[in-house]
């Protein structure tokens, strides 16, 4: 186009689509994970996030003896994603940094699970939950302070906050009520979250959270439940086999009137306050328990 320079928003879209096109080579099975990750690692924070997520998924598919090496490479890429280059737009990098930090907080527990073949013990999960809650608060604060020129990241983080909230109350239930060595939720993996294509809706099922179960340590770990998280209730079920949690309606309580459209934000802040000041959190703890029961009814 003549007479007009490319805008920052257009430049961000081009950079993002270039990285997604590379990641599609992995999803489509036309290129192996490692060369795709190497190519993505030169594409800034967003590219390193995608590369790290691909290697995390591949780590979960390795033998127990091979998994730690894959997790180590995934960690390096995710850590690199948290340091944007000087020429990167803050609007593109902010959501990538948030997602990389949140996956990093789960990595040690994931590595323990896939390298040992057992669900992590409660102490490991408690450390993960504490770190996830801290990261979630930071992400919620970042989302609220977004400037007008950070449209992309603001939209991405608003949707992400609902996922964080559901994952936190599910992990809290695992630790406090059932035991994380028998029932434990994590973020879903890259291909599960994208439905076979990063750029186009293929109609394939997608989901945001996996819940793993293991009755006895000698039994295999099972992926028993999958959840899709939405901020608002969709017009119809995308896949009847995958429950949808619509955070702002399904987990809404009568006292949430001041948090309309921001129930996920309130859940995150409630989890944080409960950790920091348990002696003063009786009302918030009761609310979290009620929301957990609401979530469990959806999970089935």
C-alpha positions in Angstrom: 0.0 0.0 0.0 1.4 3.4 -1.0 1.6 6.5 1.1 1.2 4.9 4.5 3.6 3.1 6.8 2.6 0.0 8.5 1.0 0.5 12.0 2.2 -1.2 15.2 -0.9 -3.3 15.3 -0.4 -4.5 11.8 3.3 -5.2 12.5 2.3 -7.2 15.6 -0.3 -9.2 13.6 2.4 -10.1 11.0 4.9 -11.2 13.6 2.3 -13.2 15.5 1.0 -14.9 12.3 4.5 -15.7 11.2 5.2 -17.5 14.5 1.8 -19.3 14.4 2.5 -20.5 10.8 5.8 -22.1 12.0 4.0 -23.7 15.0 1.4 -25.1 12.6 4.1 -27.3 11.0 4.3 -29.1 14.3 0.5 -29.4 14.7 0.1 -30.6 11.1 2.8 -33.2 11.5 5.0 -31.8 8.7 8.0 -31.0 10.9 9.3 -32.4 14.1 9.1 -30.5 17.4 12.7 -29.7 17.9 13.4 -28.0 14.5 10.1 -26.1 14.9 11.2 -24.9 18.4 14.5 -23.8 17.0 12.9 -21.7 14.3 10.4 -20.2 16.8 13.1 -19.3 19.3 14.2 -16.4 17.0 10.7 -14.9 17.0 10.8 -13.0 20.2 8.7 -13.6 23.4 5.7 -15.0 21.5 7.9 -17.4 19.5 9.8 -18.6 22.6 6.5 -19.1 24.4 5.2 -21.3 21.5 8.5 -23.2 21.4 8.5 -23.8 25.1 4.9 -25.0 25.1 5.6 -27.4 22.2 8.6 -28.9 24.1 6.6 -29.2 27.3 4.0 -31.3 25.4 6.7 -33.4 23.9 8.3 -33.9 27.3 5.0 -35.4 28.5 5.3 -38.0 25.7 8.8 -39.2 26.5 9.9 -42.2 28.6 10.5 -41.3 32.3 14.3 -41.3 31.7 14.1 -38.9 28.7 11.5 -36.5 30.1 13.8 -34.4 32.3 16.0 -33.4 29.3 13.0 -32.2 27.3 11.7 -30.3 30.3 15.1 -28.6 30.7 15.0 -27.4 27.1 11.4 -26.3 27.5 12.3 -24.3 30.7 15.1 -22.5 28.9 12.8 -21.3 26.1 10.0 -20.3 28.5 12.4 -18.3 30.6 13.7 -16.6 27.4 10.1 -15.7 26.6 9.9 -13.6 29.8 12.6 -11.3 28.4 11.4 -9.4 25.3 13.9 -8.0 22.9 14.2 -4.2 22.6 12.4 -4.1 19.3 9.4 -6.0 20.5 6.1 -4.3 21.0 4.9 -4.3 24.6 1.4 -5.1 23.3 2.6 -8.3 21.8 5.0 -9.4 24.5 3.0 -8.7 27.7 0.6 -11.6 27.3 3.4 -13.9 26.1 5.4 -13.1 29.3 2.3 -13.8 31.5 1.6 -17.1 29.9 5.3 -18.2 30.0 5.5 -17.3 33.7 2.4 -19.3 34.5 3.6 -22.4 32.7 7.0 -22.1 34.4 5.3 -22.2 37.8 3.8 -25.6 36.8 7.0 -27.1 35.3 8.6 -28.7 38.3 5.4 -30.6 39.2 4.9 -31.6 35.6 8.4 -32.9 35.4 8.0 -34.9 38.6 4.8 -36.4 37.3 6.2 -37.5 33.9 9.6 -38.5 35.1 8.5 -40.6 38.0 5.1 -41.9 36.7 3.2 -40.7 39.8 1.2 -37.7 40.7 3.2 -35.2 42.7 2.9 -35.3 46.5 1.0 -32.5 48.3 4.1 -30.6 49.3 5.1 -30.2 45.6 1.6 -29.2 44.6 1.4 -26.7 47.5 4.6 -25.0 46.3 3.2 -24.9 42.7 -0.2 -23.5 44.0 1.6 -20.8 46.0 3.7 -19.8 43.0 0.7 -19.9 40.6 -1.3 -17.7 42.9 1.5 -15.2 43.1 1.9 -15.2 39.3 -1.9 -14.9 38.8 -2.1 -11.8 41.1 0.7 -10.2 39.0 -1.1 -11.0 35.8 -4.4 -9.7 37.1 -2.7 -6.4 38.2 -1.0 -6.2 34.8 -4.3 -6.6 33.0 -6.0 -3.8 35.1 -3.1 -1.4 34.3 -3.0 -2.0 30.6 -2.8 1.2 28.5 -4.9 2.0 25.5 -2.2 1.0 23.1 -2.0 -2.5 24.5 -5.2 -3.8 22.9 -3.9 -7.2 22.0 -2.5 -8.1 25.4 -5.4 -6.6 27.3 -7.8 -8.9 25.4 -5.6 -11.9 25.7 -5.1 -11.4 29.5 -8.8 -10.9 30.2 -9.5 -14.3 28.7 -6.5 -15.9 30.5 -7.6 -14.7 33.9 -10.6 -16.9 33.8 -8.4 -19.9 33.1 -6.1 -19.0 36.0 -9.0 -18.7 38.4 -10.5 -22.1 37.5 -7.1 -23.8 37.7 -6.4 -22.2 41.1 -9.6 -23.3 42.8 -9.3 -26.8 41.3 -5.7 -27.1 42.6 -6.8 -25.7 46.0 -9.5 -28.4 46.2 -6.9 -31.0 45.2 -4.6 -29.9 48.1 -7.1 -29.2 50.8 -9.7 -31.9 50.2 -8.8 -34.9 48.0 -5.0 -35.1 47.9 -2.9 -34.1 44.8 -1.4 -37.6 44.6 -4.8 -38.9 43.4 -6.5 -35.9 41.6 -4.6 -33.0 40.1 -5.3 -30.3 37.4 -2.8 -28.6 35.1 -3.1 -26.4 32.0 -3.7 -28.4 28.9 -0.9 -28.9 26.3 -0.3 -27.0 23.2 -2.1 -29.2 20.7 -5.0 -29.7 23.0 -5.5 -25.9 23.3 -5.3 -25.3 19.6 -7.4 -28.0 18.0 -5.0 -29.0 15.3 -4.4 -25.5 13.9 -3.1 -22.2 15.4 -4.6 -19.9 12.7 -8.0 -21.4 11.7 -10.8 -23.1 13.6 -10.9 -26.7 12.4 -13.9 -27.6 14.5 -11.7 -30.1 16.5 -12.3 -30.1 20.2 -10.1 -27.8 22.3 -9.7 -27.4 26.1 -7.8 -25.5 28.7 -7.4 -27.7 31.7 -6.5 -31.4 32.2 -7.3 -33.2 35.4 -5.2 -36.3 36.1 -6.1 -39.1 38.5 -4.2 -42.0 39.9 -5.8 -44.5 42.4 -2.6 -46.2 43.5 1.0 -45.4 42.7 1.3 -48.7 40.8 -1.5 -47.7 38.5 -1.0 -45.6 35.4 -1.8 -41.9 35.5 -5.1 -41.2 33.7 -6.2 -38.0 32.1 -9.7 -38.3 33.5 -11.3 -34.9 32.9 -10.9 -32.0 30.5 -12.3 -28.5 30.9 -12.8 -25.6 28.6 -12.9 -22.2 30.3 -14.8 -19.2 29.0 -15.3 -15.7 30.4 -19.0 -15.7 29.2 -21.4 -18.6 28.4 -21.1 -19.6 24.7 -24.2 -19.8 22.5 -23.9 -23.6 22.3 -21.7 -26.5 23.6 -18.7 -26.8 21.4 -18.1 -30.5 22.3 -20.6 -32.1 24.7 -17.9 -34.4 26.0 -15.8 -31.5 27.3 -17.6 -29.4 30.0 -17.4 -25.6 29.7 -16.9 -23.4 32.7 -18.3 -19.9 32.0 -16.5 -18.1 34.9 -18.6 -14.9 35.0 -21.9 -16.8 35.2 -21.2 -20.4 36.4 -19.1 -19.2 39.4 -21.0 -16.0 40.2 -22.2 -15.5 43.8 -24.7 -13.0 45.1 -21.9 -10.9 46.7 -20.2 -10.5 43.3 -22.3 -7.5 42.1 -19.2 -5.2 42.4 -17.2 -7.6 40.2 -19.5 -8.0 37.2 -17.5 -9.4 34.4 -14.5 -9.9 36.7 -15.4 -12.9 38.7 -12.1 -14.6 37.7 -10.2 -11.6 39.1 -12.0 -11.8 42.4 -11.3 -15.6 42.7 -7.6 -15.0 42.1 -7.5 -12.2 44.8 -9.4 -14.4 47.2 -7.0 -17.3 46.8 -4.1 -14.9 47.4 -5.6 -13.3 50.5 -6.4 -16.8 51.9 -2.7 -17.8 51.6 -1.4 -14.6 53.0 -3.9 -14.1 55.9 -5.7 -17.3 56.6 -6.8 -16.1 60.0 -8.7 -13.2 58.4 -10.1 -14.9 55.4 -13.1 -16.8 56.8 -15.6 -15.2 54.4 -13.4 -15.5 51.4 -12.6 -19.1 52.2 -16.3 -19.9 52.5 -16.9 -18.2 49.1 -14.1 -20.2 47.5 -15.5 -23.5 48.9 -18.9 -22.6 47.4 -17.4 -21.8 44.0 -15.4 -25.1 44.2 -18.7 -27.0 44.7 -20.1 -25.2 41.7 -17.1 -26.1 39.6 -17.2 -29.8 40.7 -20.9 -30.0 39.6 -19.8 -28.9 36.1 -16.9 -31.3 36.0 -19.3 -34.1 36.9 
